[in-house]
Amino acid sequence: MKKNKKYQVDGYVKPGFENVMKQFESLYSRGFDKQSQCCIYVGNEIVLDVCGKADQPAYTADTLSCVFSSGKNLAAVLIAMMVDQGKLDYNEPVAKYWPEFA
């Protein structure tokens, strides 16, 4: 694997979340990524908001990116939240919540 030594990672990291930033930065130091952004909230507070780039001088935190195949991930998180709130039960058939599915 080729290591990329020409990279830059910038942004905000709340004290106590430096290890998350180190993991994000390691994607570049090990040559796994060329451009990405990550923003993490805990409750209503931003604890990490970073942008990384390797050999991409025009890439900034304001650059728009196409995101593919992310709908299933979001649906899984939302379903887990609904289960946690008691609004869904993993053990019930889908038709209980969506009668047309039956």
Secondary structure as UniProt FT lines:
FT   STRAND          7..13
FT   TURN            15..16
FT   HELIX           18..29
FT   TURN            30..31
FT   STRAND          35..42
FT   TURN            43..44
FT   STRAND          45..54
FT   TURN            57..58
FT   TURN            61..62
FT   HELIX           71..84
FT   TURN            85..86
FT   TURN            90..91
FT   HELIX           94..97
FT   HELIX           99..101
//
